[in-house]
Amino acid sequence: MGSADSKLNFRKAVIQLTTKTQPVEATDDAFWDQFWADTATSVQDVFALVPAAEIRAVREESPSNLATLCYKAVEKLVQGAESGCHSEKEKQIVLNCSRLLTRVLPYIFEDPDWRGFFWSTVPGAGRGGGEDDDENARPLAESLLLAIADLLFCPDFTVQSHRRSTVDSAEDVHSLDSCEYIWEAGVGFAHSPQPNYIHDVNRMELLKLLLTCFSEAMYLPPAPDSGSTNPWVQFFCSTENRHALPLFTSLLNTVCAYDPVGYGIPYNHLLFSDYREPLVEEAAQVLIVTLDHDSATSASPTVDGTTTGTAMDDTDPPGPENLFVNYLSRIHREEDFQFILKGIARLLSNPLLQTYLPNSTKKIQFHQELLVLFWKLCDFNKKFLFFVLKSSDVLDILVPTLYFLNDARADQSRVGLMHIGVFILLLLSGERNFGVRLNKPYSVRVPMDIPVFTGTHADLLIVVFHKIITSGHQRLQPLFDCLLTIVVNVSPYLKSLSMVAANKLLHLLEAFSTTWFLFSAAQNHHLVFFLLEAFNNIIQYQFDDSPSQKPARLEGEARGPPRGEACSLSTGNSNLVYAIIRKRSVFHQLANLPTDPPAIHKALQRRRRTAEPLSRTGSQEGASMEGSRPAAPAEPGTLKTSLVATPGIDKLTEKSQVSEDGTLRSLEPTSQKSSADGSPTAEEPGQAWREQRRLSSVSASGQWSPTSEWVLSWKSKLPLQTIMRLLQVLVPQVEKICIDKGLTDESEILRFLQHGTLVGLLPVPHPILIRKYQANSGTAMWFRTYMWGVIYLRNVDPPVWYDTDVKLFEIQRV
């Protein structure tokens, strides 16, 4: 039968279904078989030939026929899984049913009255197959999920058969050990099967149906208690699914082993289509959805990495019931970590590959899914996190992440990408090793729209953050706290800052300490606290290395000099100290911040005249890197999905103090710590929040307004002592040199600063505070809406969820 006839017959069947007012019996095979037995329709055909309006009409007007259609389609999948799909006809039926269910399921989910349908039992579908088996019949959803799992390991359909003989001795589906049929070498599996185009396409169709089953989550509004587990995911990732381990491993290995550039032949992706990429995308999406698990509420391995959680370690206490999360948290072999990290880094770096031939290498599009996967790995498997930070391989994740952040900063449709990138860096910055790794010189020249500089990866991070803050769009302001928390977390470990990065940090301080900015919102002053804390860390902890300290310092141990010992300025921070001296007026203005009502009022008047969120002036931009394109805003009309608000930095992080031996101990929020010199540590957002609400006034219109008491309450806590002392000592000396030598050249001053010492002149260093990311239900909910928003927007061919009534987020046009 030709494809045109096939489509025609299928369309006729659909029209019959939509026009029949009487229920069609489930036993009327002649009618139902028209949908799958005699047709060969692609998934695109099914979407075109079964319009949304008709699915909804059947749902409203003849619900029993829609129910029977779903039931019969699931039954065919179950039969295919039972028989092992040996004939071409059986394979075709399975694919047709799979496409039809992918088309219909979202319309079942969007109607609350239908939501329980798949979780109800169907008469005669008993678990034992016997007639009187109804009382323990499986719900339709379970039968469907188990059939999909079986079909994903079906020899000659989705995996290579291990037998060389005829059909009669074909592998028995029930005795088959699917662990021998894992799709790709990698974690826990050494054998890489021959690539097979047909198998990849069949896997992809089944995974698309699986993802559609899981997508019921899109039709529920975001709930404050993210504890609501997705029943489809819960069942599929439970011990009921005998293929859970091989499927988890197949998905993970398929993603991490993928090399989009192929064999390095330029333009090869234009010559033949890469059938692997759609499978890898689908695998990545299914994987992150199965890992949607609120780690804040579940037991997870301890942070010191001493507990561990075959490739899976069995010495662990039983982990979460979701087996995918469980397996992920228990991967522990170094070679497995290496394989995963290399794979993710290779794929994340792919869009950055620059060659001399334009468009010669294939660019992948699923970096957002990869970032979510990397996040899940670090969040659920602390050993993996430590492995990532153990060597400079972490920089292979950092550079692409900074590239995406910089590239997306002006694009409103990519706010979610900005958040996930920043969350990942926040998570990494809570570990001391991350700060140490940033000292590695940055030599890879990825074309980025940032000023050219010579320096380390820390300089790159600071320059990109400055770019995001000063030239990103308005919606990024809630991220400023996070960006500066990352800078504070790494600051004690930075050995040297380039002049470009030092100037950028001071430009931020200058912008954030203008009176109108400080007085125009209740939390804006926190940004100044963060920057001052970072300056103090860099100045106080980067003293000169004496030979005896060399080995310790190679490990990156950051400790202040013992009390009373010289704190000499190392080469490292002379650029920053020079920048501080040049911008000393900013610090004096902060110390003399006006607190009287008329001055506050005047500052706010000035605000109304300047609409610009941050001054761009005063930051010498310099030329951008060669070959870079400016960050562009979204094209008008671009679709984006809404996101729930993220928790404030005080909820996202937990304060820890670095003790003498380098270990962290948590600071309970109750204890008010003050640093060794008696000054309180930089005030924590949220810590004095209630107090500040009391001190500031909220007018009848709900408009917040600053008061003198409020300004005084935090002005007195500004950690300015160290810098004021530094200026008091160094400014007269620098001025004297300039007068004596008639100097206008900064290199001479820098040379002086490199050799100058502040013996016993600076206050004793304060303890280092690290704000570590901590899991909470707010971020779990954010990840859920972000992840499903990405999946919704990325699945356009066919448009699985398009124009259905999703509730988890709103679809907006830029």
N, C-alpha and C positions, 0 to 999 in steps of 0.2 A: 504494500500500500504506500502510495506517495505521501510525502510530508504534507502536501496541501490537503489531501483527502483526510489524512490523520487529524489535522487541525480542525477541519470541517466537522468531522464526527464528534470530536471532543466538544466543540462549540455547541453542536446540536444537543449533546447530553446536558451541558450547562443550562441551555435554554429550557430544556424539559424540566430540569430540576427547579428552575426559578418559576416556571409557570404552573407546576402541579400544585393543586390546592389540597389534594388528598395525600395522606402519608403513603410512602412506598414501602412495601415490606422489606425487611432486611434479607429475606430469602430470595428476593427477585434478582438473581445474579445477572440475568440478561440486561436489566437496567443498570445496575451498579458497575458491571464490568466495562461499560462504555467509557468510564472515567480513567481506567488504567490498563485494561487488557489489550485493547486493539489500537492503542495510539503510541506514537513516538513524539512527544512534545517536549521541547526544552523548557527550562524553568522560566525563561523570558516569555515563551508562548503561554505558559500557564498564567502568568501575571496579566498578560494582555487579554486572554480569552475568558478570564474570570474577574469581571470588574467588581470593584469594592461595593458599588451600589447594589449589585445582585446578591453578593454574599450577605449584606445587611438585610436585604428584602427576604431572603430565605430564613434568616435568623428570626426576623420578626413574624413573618406570615406562616411559614411551615417549619417550625423549630424541629419537629420530629425528623424531617428529612435531612436537616443539617446534622443532627445528632447521628443519624444512621450513616451518613456519608463519612463522618469522622470515625465512627466505630468500624465501618467496613475497611477504611483505609488503614487503620491501625491493625486490624485483623490480617490484612494482606502483608504488612510488614512483619508481623509475628510469624506468619506462615513462611515467609521468605527466610527469616532467621532460623526457623526450625529445620527447613529443608536444606539450607546451605546455598540456595540460589544457583543450582548447577546449570540450568538452561538459560539461554539468552533471554527467553521470554520472561522467566522469573525475575531476572535482573531488571528488565525494563519495567515490570510491574512495580518492583520495589522503588525504583527511581521516580516513576510517575506518582505513586502514592506519597512519596517523600516531598515532591514538589507541591502537590496539592495541599498537603497539611501545612507546609511552610506558608502557602498563600492564605489559608483559612484561619489558622491559629490566632493571629493578632486580632481578628474580628470576634473571636470567642472571648479573648481576654478583655477587650475594651468594654464588654457589657457585663456589669456586676452580677446580673442574674445568671449568667452562664459560667461564672468563675469556678463554681464547684463541679462543673460537668465532667471534666477529665478525672476528677478525684472520686467520682461515683463508680459503682461497679456495674458491669453489663451482665445481664442474665446469661448463664451458660458459659461464661468465660472464667471458669474456675481455675485455681492454681494447679489442680491435679488433672484437669482435663476431663474428669468424670462428670456424669450428668447431674448427680446430687451434690455437686461441689460448690454450689452457689454461696454458701455462707462464708467460705474463705476465698471468694473470688477476688482477683486483683483489681484495683482501680485502673481505669483506662490509661491514666498517665504512667503508672508503673509499667504496664505491659509495653507501652510505646517506648519508654526509656530503655528498658531491658532489650527490646528488639533492636533499637539503634546501636546499643553497645555491642550486641552479638554481630550485627551486620558490619560494624567497623573492623571486625577481625574475621571476615568471611573469605576463605581461600578462593583465589581466582576472581574475586569481586573487588575486595578492598586490600587484600594482602596476597603476596606471592604464595602459590601452593607449594608445599614441600614434597608432594608426591609427583612422580613422573608418569603415573599410569592413567588408566581410563576412569570414567565416571564411577563405575561400580565400586572401586576401592577408594573413592574420594574420602578426604578426612571427615570423620564424624564430628559434626559441629559441637556436640556436647562433651566429647572427651578431649577436644582440642585445647592445648595449653597456650592461651594467647600470649603468654610471656615470651614464647619462642617466635612470635610474629610481630614484635615491636617494629614500628615503621622506620626507625632511623637509629643509627649508632649514636652513642653518647652516654648519658647517665645510665648506669646499670645494664648496658647492652653494647656488645662490641661489634656486632655484625651489621654492615650497612647493606640493606637489600638493593637489588638492581632498581633504578628508578623506573616507574611504570606510569605513563601518562593516564591511562584509563583508571587505574587504581586511585591516583591522586584526585581525578575529577569525581569519582564516586564517593571518596572520603569527604570531599568538599561539600557535596550535596547533602550528605548525612549530617555533617557538622553544622551546616546552615540550618537544617531542621532542628538539631539539638539546641542551637543558639536561640532559635525561635521559641522552642519550649521554655527555655530559661527566661525569655523576655517578658513573661507575665509581670516581672518586677517593674517594668516600664509603665504599667497601667495602675499602679498604686501610688498615691501621693507620698512625697517624702515624709516619713514619720520621725518624730523626735527620738523615739526609742528605735535605734537601728537594729535592735535585737531580732526584729522580725526576719526569720530566715526564709529563703525562697524554697518552697516545698519541692520544686523540680530539681534544684541543685542539691538539696539535702538528700533526696532519695538517690539521685544519680551518683553522688559521691559517698554513698554508704556501703556497708559490707554486702548489701543486697546485690550490688553490681560486681559480678565476679571478674570483670575486666578493668576494675578501677585502676589498679597499679600499672598494667601495660598501657592503658590509654593515657594516663597521666604522663608516663614516660615517653610515649609516642608523641604527644603534643609538645612537651618540653623539648625533646630532641629535634623534632621537625623544625621548631622555631630556631633553636640555637645552632643547628648545623647548617642553616640556609646561608648560601653565599650568592647574593644577587649579581655580583660582577661576573660570576661564571669563571671561565678559564682565562679571563683577562683579554679576550679578543675585543677590540673596540667595536662598538655598534652591534655586538652580537644580539642585544636585546631587540634590535629593530628587525633583525632577520628572521628570528623565530620567537613566537610568544613564549613567555616563561610560564608554564602551567604550574610551576611549583609555588610561585608567589601567592596566588589566590588561596592555595591550601595553607601556606604559612600564616597568612593574615587571619584566615578562619580559625586556625589552631590557636593563634595568639589571643583572639577574641574569646573563644570558648574557655581557654585556660584562665584568663583574668576573671571571667564571670564565675567559674567554679571556685576561684580563690577569694570571692567576695565574702569575707568572714571578719567579724568585728574582733580584732585581736585584743581590744581593751577588756573584753568580757571573758576571754578564755585563758586558760593556763597556757603560758608559752615558756620556752626554755629560759633559764635565768640569763641575765645580761652578761655575766662574766664569762659566759661561754663554757663553763665547766660541765654542765649537763649536756648530753647530746640528744639529740631529740628523736651479704647483699649490699646495694647502694644505700639502703636505709639502715640507720643504726637502730638496733633493737633493745638497747639498754635503757631506753627512755621510759619514763612513766607514760601511760597511754595519753596521747595528745588529743586534739579536737576530734570530734566524731566525723567531721568532713575529712574523708581520706585524702583528698587532694592537698588540703592544707597540712594534714598530718605528714604525708610523704615529703612535701616540700620542706617542712621544718626539720625533717630527719636526714636530709642529704648531708653527707659529712666528708666524703673523700676529697682530697685536694684536687685530684685530676678531674673530678666532676665539677667542682667549683671553677676550675680553670676553663673547662669546656663551656660552662654557662656564661662566665664573665666575658671570655673572648668572643663568644657568639653574639651576646647583646651589644658589646662594644663595637664589633664589626658592623652590625646592622644600624646602630645609632650613628656611626660615623659615615655611613653610606651617603647621605645627602650632602656631606661636606666634601666628598671626593672631587677634587678639581683636576681636570686633565687638560691638556693643550687642545684636545679635540672637543668642541662643544657638543653636548648631548651624547658623548660616546659611551658613558657608563649609565647603567640603569639606576634610577633613583627610586627607592622604596617610599611608600606613603604611610607605613603603619608605626611611625616612631612614637605616637602617643600611647598605643597599646604596649610597646616595649618599655616605655618609662613606667607605666603602671605595673608591668611584670617585674621590673627591677625593684620598684618600691616594695612589692609584695615579698620578694625574695629577702630583701634586707629586713623587712618588718617581722617576718615569720621565722627567719633562720639567722640567728645572731652569729652563728659560726661563719655563715656566708659573708655577713657584714664585716667581720674581722678579717676574713680572707681578702676581701676587696681592698681593705685599708692597709693590708700588710705590705704591699709593694706599690710602686708608682702606677700600677695598672688602673688604679682608681682615676687617674688623670684621663684615661681613655673614655671614661664615663663623663668626667667633668667637662672636658672641652666640647663634646657635642651638646651637652646640656646647656652650657653657656651660649653656644651658637644658636640653639633653638630659642632661648630666652631673648637674646638680642634681636633675632630675626622677627619674633612675634610681638615685640614690645609695642608696636603702633597699631596692631591689628585687633579690633574689638572681638572678632569671632574666635580669637585664640587665647582668651583670658584663662581658660581651663589649662591649656598647655603651660602658660606662665606659672600657674599655681603648682602644678605637679613638679615642674622643674625646680621651683624654689623649695617645695617640701622635701625633695630628695636631697638638695644641698643642706637643708636644715638638719635632716636626719644624719647626714655624714659629718656635719660640723660639730655634732655633739661628741665625736670621738677624737681624742688628741692626735691620733695618727694622721687624720685628714689635714690638720693645720701643718703638721711636719712635712707632708708630701707636697704641699703647695709651694715649698721653697725651691722645687725643681725648676731650672730655667725653662722658659717657654720658647721653643724654637720652631715648632710646627706652625707654619703660617697659614692658618685657615682664613680665607678672605672673609673678614667681618667688618661691618660698618662701625668701626671704632677707631680712635686715634692710634697711630703707630707708636709703639713703645718697645723698649728693650728691657726685659726683666723676667720675672718668674710667673708661675701659674697664679700666684696670689695677686700679682699686678693685673693679670687678665681678669680675674674675678672682680676686683675692685672697679676696673675701668668699665666692665660690662654692667655692673650694678649701678654705677653712676649714670650710664647711658639710659638704663631702664627708668631710673628715678627722674632724670631731667628731661627725657624725651619719649617716655612711654605715654599711653593715654590715661585719662582720668581714672578709669576703673581699676588701675593698678595700685592706687594709694593704700588700700588695706594691706598690700604686701610689703610696704616700706619697713614696718616693724620686723618682719621676717628677714628681709635682706640685711638689715643692720645687725640683727641678732647673729646671723651667720658671720658677719665681719667681726663682731665682738668675740664669738666663740673661737675663731682661728687666730685672732690678733696676738695672743701671748706667744705663739709659735713662729711668727713671721720674722725671718732673719734680716730681710732687707726689703725696702719698698723703693720702687723707681720714683723718679721725680714726677712723672706723669700721674702715677697712682696717688702719691702724697698730695699733689695739687687737687686731684678729684675729691679726696676725702675732705680736704679743707673747704672746697667749694660747697660740698654738701652741708658742712657745719654752718657755713656762711648763709646758705639758703634757709636752713632750718632754724637759725637763731634770729631771723628778722622778727621784730616784735609782732607784726601782724600775723605771721605764721604761728608763732608761739601762742598767741592769744585767741586764735580763731577756732580752735577745736580743743576739746578736753584732753586728748592724748598726745597732741603734737610735740609737747616738750619731751616725751619719752625718746624721740629720735635724737635729740641733743644729748640726753643721758647716754644713749648707746654709743654715740660717736666719741664722747669724752672718755667713756670707759675703754674703748678700743685704743685711743691715743695713749691713755695711761698704761695699758698693757704693753703696748709696743715700746714705750719709753722705758718702763721699769723692768721689763723682763729680757730685753735684748742687750745685755751687758757684754763686754768683750770676753772672748773665750780665753781663759788662761790654759796653758798646755794641759794641766791636770784635769781640766774639765772636758777636754776634747772628746774622749770616748763617750762620756755621758751625753754630750750635746749631739753627737752623731745620731743617737737614738731620738734626739729631738726633745729631750726632757727639758721642760721650761721651768726654771726655778729662779726666784729672785736672789740677788746676792744676800749673803747673811747680813744681819743687822750691822750697821756701822761700816760696812765694807764699801769700797769705791763702787759707784755705779757709773762706769765710764760709758760714753756714747760709742757704740760700735759703729763701724762703717754702715751697718744695717739701717740705723734709723736717722742718720745725719740728713737725708733728704726730707724726712718728715719734720725733723726739728727745724730745719731751714724754712720749710713751708709754714710751720707754726710761727716762727719769728716774723716772717713776712706778713702773716695775717694776724699779728698779735692783737690788732684792734678788735677783732671778733671776740676774743676772750675777755678783753676789758669791758666790751659792751655787755657781755653775758653777766660778768661779775657786778656790773652797775645797772642791771635790768630795772627799768622803772616799775614801781608797783602801785603808784597812786592812781585813783580812778580817772582823772583827766588824761593822764598819759596813756592808760589802757584804751580809753575811748578814742583818742587821737590815732593810736596805732590801728584800731579796727576801721576807722574812717579811710585810712590809707589803703586798707585791703580792698574796700569796695571799688576803689579806682583802678587797682591792678587786678585784672582777671587771671593773669598768668599764675599757675599753681606754684612754680618755682622759677627763680630767675635763671636764665641760661647765660646771662652775662657773667663775666668774672671767671669763666672757665675757658681757658685757652683750648679750643677744640683741636686745632691741628688737622692735618689731612687724614682722611680715612685710609684704611689699608687698600692696597692695589687689588683690583679685581672684585671688590665688594659691591653689593647693591644696597642702597639705603633701605631701612626697614619700612615696609609699605603698609598703609592702613588696609582694612578689608575692602574688597570690591563692593560697591553698593549692591544690595540684594543678596549678599552671601547669607546662607542660613547659619544660625547658631542656636545652641540649646542653653537654657538658663541653668544656673548653678545655685545650690544652696549656699548660704554664707558660711565662711570658715570661722572656726573659733578664734578668739583673740590670742595674741602671743602668750599671755599668761596661762591660758588653757592648753595651748599647744605644747608648752615646754615646762620642764621642771628644773629648778635650779640645783646645781651640784657645785661643790667646792673642791678644787684640786688640792690635795694635801701634799705634804713634803715629798712623799715617795711616789707622787704622780698618780695615786689612785683617786677616784672620785668618791665623795660622800654626799649623799643627798641632803639638801637643806630643807627642813620642814618649812612650809610657808608661814608657820606661826612665829618662828624665831626671827627677830629683827637682827640681822647680822650687821656689825659695823666693822670697817676695816681696821687694820692695826694702828693706823694713825688717828683713830678716833672718829674719822669721818664716816657717815653712813655710806654703804655701797650704793651704787646707782639705783635709783628707785625703780622698783619693778612695776611694769604696767599691771594694773589690777590690785596691786598690794595696798596702795593707799587710795584706791579708786573710790570706795564709799566715802572716805574722809573728804576727798576732793569734791564729790557730788554735793556734800554738805556745805563745803566752803564756797562753791560757785553757785550762781543763782540760775534757776530755770524759769523763764518767764511763762506767762499764761499760754502763749502760743507754742510752748514746748521748745522754744529757741534757747539754746544754752548760752550763757554769757559769763565771762570771767570776772572775778572780783579780786580786790587787793589781797584778801586773806588767802585766796586760792594761789595767786602768784607767789606770795611769800612762802606758802606751805612747801613748794618744791624748789624755789630759788635757793633756799638755804641749804639744800642737799646737793646742789650741782657739784660734781667732783672736780673742782678746779685747782685744788691745792698743788698738785704735782706740776701742772703746766705753769701756774703763776710763779712757782719757785724757779722753774727752769728759765722762764723769761727774765725774772729778776736777776739771775746769775749771768745769763748769756747775752742779753741784749746790750748791756753796757760794753761788754768785751767786743762784740761784733761791731758796734758803732765806733769803738776806739780803733779797731783795725782799719775800718773804712776811712776814718779821718787820717790816721797815721800814714797809711799807704796810698791814700787817694783811690781806694778800690771801688770799681763799679762791677768788677767781674765776679760772678757767683762761685766760680770754681775755687778761688782762693778762700772764700768764706767756708765753703763745704770742706776744704782740706783742714781748716782750723777746727770745724765742728767734729770732724772725724777723729781728731787727736785730742780734743778738749776732754776734760773729765769733770764729773760732778761729784768729786769725792765727798761722801757724807752729806751732800747738800740736799738731795731729794728725800722726801718722806719715805719711810720704810714701805716697801711694796705691799699693797693690799693682797689678800688671797685671790687667786684666779677663780672667777665664777664662770661656769659653763651652763648654758640653758639647753638641756637635752630635750629632743622631741619626745613627747609621750603620747601613746595611742589614746584616743578617746572617741566616744560615740559620734561626736560632731564631725570629726574627720572621716570616720567610717561612712557616714551618710554622704559627705561631700564626694568621697571616692565613688560611691555607688552612682550618684547622679552624673558625675563626670564621665565615668566609664560607659554607662548606657547612652549618654549623649553622644560620645564619640562613635559608638557602635551604630546608633541610629543614623548619624550623618554619613558614616563611611559605607553603609550598605545601600548603594544606589542602583546596583544592577544585579539582581532585581531589587526594587525599592521595598524591602520587606515590611517596614513599619510606616512608610510614608503615608500621610493623610489618615492615620488611625488616631484614635483619641487617647494619646498617651497622657499620663498624669504625673509622672515622676519629674518632668521638667516641661518648660514651654519651648516651643520652637519659634525663634524670632528671626526677623530679617534685619541685617545691619543697615 
